[in-house]
């Protein structure tokens, strides 16, 4: 299941590249696609952790908390 972890990290890195590129153009807001890619990438990390360890490790639980944070940010961006 290492492939899921790789995919998750690649999505997270892509989200940061997009966000940094946007901010380098003078925009100060968080992009919706940033929060979406973050949440999806973290979901893949959590699934990989669950399948690798036959349950969630502490790292998997912490990833769930960070995913919740990304989803909360996305909700605020959508309401905006």
C-alpha positions in Angstrom: 0.0 0.0 0.0 3.0 2.2 -0.2 1.6 3.5 -3.5 -1.2 5.2 -1.7 1.2 7.0 0.6 3.2 8.1 -2.5 0.1 9.3 -4.2 -1.1 11.2 -1.1 2.3 12.9 -0.7 2.4 13.9 -4.4 -1.1 15.5 -4.1 0.0 17.4 -1.0 3.1 18.6 -2.8 1.1 19.7 -5.9 -1.3 21.6 -3.6 1.6 23.5 -2.1 3.1 24.3 -5.5 -0.2 25.7 -6.7 -0.8 27.7 -3.5 2.8 29.1 -3.6 2.5 30.0 -7.3 -0.8 31.8 -6.6 0.7 33.7 -3.7 3.7 34.7 -5.8 1.3 36.5 -8.1 0.2 38.7 -5.2 -3.0 36.8 -4.2 -3.3 36.4 -0.4 -6.3 34.0 -0.1 -6.2 30.2 0.3 -7.3 28.5 -2.9 -10.1 26.0 -2.8 -8.1 23.5 -4.9 -5.3 23.7 -2.2 -7.7 22.6 0.5 -9.3 19.9 -1.7 -5.9 18.5 -2.8 -4.7 18.6 0.8 -7.7 16.7 2.1 -7.5 14.1 -0.7 -3.8 13.6 -0.2 -4.3 13.1 3.5 -7.1 10.6 3.0 -4.7 8.5 0.9 -2.1 8.7 3.7 -4.7 7.6 6.3 -5.9 4.7 4.1 -2.3 3.6 3.5 -1.6 3.7 7.2 -4.7 1.7 8.0 -3.9 -1.0 5.4 -0.2 -1.2 6.4 -0.8 -1.4 10.1 -4.2 -3.3 10.1 -5.6 -0.4 12.0 -4.8 3.3 12.6 -1.5 4.2 14.2 -1.0 7.4 16.1 0.4 8.9 12.9 -2.8 7.9 11.1 -4.9 9.5 13.8 -2.9 12.7 13.5 -3.4 12.7 9.8 -7.1 12.5 10.4 -6.9 15.6 12.5 -5.0 17.4 9.8 -7.6 16.3 7.2 -10.3 17.7 9.4 -8.5 21.0 9.4 -8.3 21.0 5.6 -12.0 20.2 5.4 -12.9 23.0 7.8 -10.8 25.5 5.8 -12.6 24.3 2.6 -16.0 24.8 4.3 -15.0 28.4 5.2 -13.8 29.0 1.7 -17.0 27.7 0.1 -19.2 29.8 2.5 -17.2 32.9 1.6 
